Amino acid sequence: MQDKIREFVRIYGLETDLPSRYIDFSAEAGQLGKQILFCTDYGNRPLEASEELCDQAGDTLFALLALLNDLNISEKEILEKTMARYEARMKQLLNEKE
């Protein structure tokens, strides 16, 4: 996925500096949060994946992958490391409960 984002950014001239890329990601994440609040009527209804919510999630994912590209971080590598860390934490929590 990162290669697709990298190529899209290159083709359409969307290169920018790292602080701007981070601000874009933060703004998109905020918009996703706003959409979740809207979809749930501020927590009064169950969350359902509307088209608008999916669009906003896609925008946020795009912005995150573009940020990772600019940081030279592999999405696959960090996700694998994160999952290993989470799994170790969960095993520790389960062992503490026993």
C-alpha positions, -999 to 999 in steps of 0.1 A, spaced: 0 0 0 28 24 8 42 21 -28 8 31 -42 7 61 -19 43 71 -27 36 69 -65 3 89 -62 21 116 -42 49 117 -68 25 118 -98 3 145 -84 30 166 -68 18 162 -33 52 162 -17 55 183 14 76 188 45 73 164 75 55 189 98 29 195 72 25 158 65 20 152 103 -5 181 105 -25 166 76 -26 132 93 -37 148 126 -64 168 108 -77 136 90 -77 117 123 -97 145 139 -122 144 110 -126 107 115 -133 113 152 -159 139 143 -176 115 118 -177 88 145 -194 113 169 -218 123 142 -226 87 133 -233 77 169 -251 109 178 -224 115 204 -225 80 217 -263 77 218 -265 52 190 -244 21 180 -217 28 155 -225 18 119 -200 21 91 -216 47 68 -201 57 35 -190 89 50 -173 71 79 -155 48 54 -144 77 33 -130 95 63 -112 63 75 -97 60 40 -85 96 41 -69 90 75 -52 58 63 -39 76 32 -25 104 54 -9 79 78 8 59 50 21 91 34 35 101 68 52 67 72 67 70 38 82 104 47 96 89 79 110 59 59 90 35 82 76 3 68 39 -2 77 44 -40 77 74 -39 100 59 -16 126 26 -35 125 44 -68 131 65 -53 160 34 -37 175 14 -70 173 42 -89 190 44 -62 217 6 -64 222 6 -101 223 33 -102 249 12 -77 270 -19 -97 267 -1 -129 277 13 -111 307 -22 -99 317 -37 -133 313 -9 -148 334 -15 -122 361 -52 -131 363 -44 -168 369 
